[in-house]
Amino acid sequence: MRRKGARSTEEENNKRQRISFIILMITIVLTFIAAGLLTVNWFIVKDLYTGFVINFVGTSFLIAAGLGLCSFFLYLYTVIVFKNPQRLKKSSVVKFVIGWIITILVTITIFLFGANETKKSMQDIKAYANEKWIVKDLAVTDVYRGSATSKITLVETTEGEMVIHWERFLIQQGQTYRFTYLDATKTIIDVEMISN
């Protein structure tokens, strides 16, 4: 017959394991949603504003998945550091404390980055709804297209770096174009060639 303390410890371990699996499953679901949205954006969407919105939503899910993964590790580290169910020596627990601190710093960084990007994107969505976009003729000083699978292009102009989610035609360095863009995220929503 098992002792009551052993059964209690086993129940607590099962509870901790269930919580860990739930956090991990939520993280996996968020990752799949983000991957699906970003894939739709890369292969299907042809409208620049729709591409911007879908990219924002997909990136938000990706950031949430990153926070979920950090939560998973924070939970495990917290259990090991504060509960110490395996009765580890203090010298071993110190390593987990360091991991816990690093994970907290990563979590704060991801959270602040996500909050900043969300704020800027929401400002631009509101600006687009109110038709408050900027139209300027700008010279292109550099173009970075990234990998072959990515449709997102970074365009360096005389006004700074801008992003376009889908090129209708190839933007060339040294040429001048009429860009319609949203100010907070510098997202280009329309490009027109200017005849020489």
N, C-alpha and C positions, 0 to 999 in steps of 0.2 A: 504494500500500500504506500502511495506517495504521500510525502509530507505536504501540509497545507502551503508552506512557504515555496516549495518547488512548483506547485500548481499555479500559485500567484505569479511567480516569475515567468513561467511558461505563457500564461495568459497575457502578461505585459509584453513579452517578446512578440507574441502573435499580433497584438494590437499595434506595436511599433512597426512590424513588418507590413501590416495592412495599410497603415498611414503612408509608409514609404512607397508602396506600390501604387496607391491612389495618386500621390504627387507625381510619380513617374509617368503614369498613364495620362494624366492631364497634360503633362509636358509633351508627350508623344502626340496626342491629339492636336495640341496647338501647333506643333511642328508640321504635321500633315496638312492642316488648314492653311498655314503660311505657305508651304511648298505648293499647294494647289492653286492658291491665289496668284503667287508669283509666276507659276507656270502658265496660267491663263493669260497673265499680263504679257509674258514674253512671246507666246505663240498665237494668241487670238486677237487681242485688243489692237485696234488701229487708230483710235482717237487719242490725241495727246492728253486731254484732260482726264478721260476715263482711265488711261494708263497711269496718270499721276495718282488718282484716287485709289485704284486697285493696288498700286505699289505701296501707298501709305497704309492701307488696311493690312496687306500681307506683311509688311515690315512690322506693324504693330503686333500682329500675332507672333512673329518671329522673336520680337523683344519679350513678349509675354512668355514664350517658350524658354527663352534664356533665363528669365526670372524664375520660372518654374524649376528649371534645372538647378539654379542656385538655391532655391528653397529646399530641394531634395537633399543637397549636400549640407546645407545649414541644419536641417532637421537631424541628419545622421550625426554630424559633428556635435550638435547640442546634446543629443542623447549620450554620446560617448563622453563628452566633457563634463556634463552636469549630473547625469544619472550613473554613468560608468557601470553598466550592468555586467560587464565581463570582469570587473574588478582589476583593471589594468593598473600597473605601477604609475606613479605620478610622472616619472621620466617619460613614459610612453604617452601619457595624456597630453603632455606639453606639445608634442608633434601635432596632435589633433587641434589644440588651441591655436597653433600657428595656421593650420589649414582653415579653421573657423574664421580667424581674423581676415585672411586673404579672401575667403569666399564672401565675407561681409563687404569688403572693399570692392570686389568685382560686382556684387549685387547693387551697391550704391551707384557705381559708375554706369551700369546698364540702365538703372532706373532714371538717373539724371539725364542720360542721353535720350532715352525713350520719351521722357517728359518734355524735353526741349524740342525734339523732332515733332511730337504730337502737337505742341503749341504752335509751331511754325506752320505745320500742315493745316491745322484748323483755321489759322488766320488766312491762309491762301484759299481754302475752300470757301470761306465766307467772302473773301475778296472776289472770287470768281462768280459766286452767286449774285453779288452786287455789281458785277461787271467793272470791278476796279483793278484792271490789269494795266501793265505798262507796255507801251509800244515804242520801240526805239530802233534806229538804224545803227548797227554795231559792227565793227570789224572783228573778225575771228582771228585770234592770235595763236590758238592751239586747239587741237581736237584729240580727245582720248576715247576710243571706242571699247576698250576692255577686251574680254574674251569673245570668241565667235558666237557663243550661245546667248550673250547678253545683248538686249536691244537698248540698254541705257547708255547714253553718250554724254561725256562731260565736254562742254564747250567753253574754252577760255576766250573771253572777249575783252574789249577795252573797259568794260564795266565790272569785270571780275568773272569768276567761274559760274557757269549755269549748267543745268542738267536738262536733257531732253529724253523722254521715255521711248520715242520711236522716231526715226528719221524717215521722212517721206522721200527725201532725196539726199544725196551725199553732201554734207556740209564740208567745205574746203577751207583750209587754213589760208589766211591772207585775203579772203573775200569779205565783202560787206553784205549783210542780210538785214531784213526787217524782222526783228524778234518781238513777239508778244509773249510776255512772261509775267509770272506771279512773283511779287517782291520778296516775301519772307523766305521762301525756299529757293528762289531763283529758278523755278521750273518753267521751261519754255512750253507754251501751249500752242504756238503757231509760228511758222517760219516762212518768209517770202524772200525769193531771190530778187535782188535789185539789179536791174539791167545797167550795164556800163554805158 
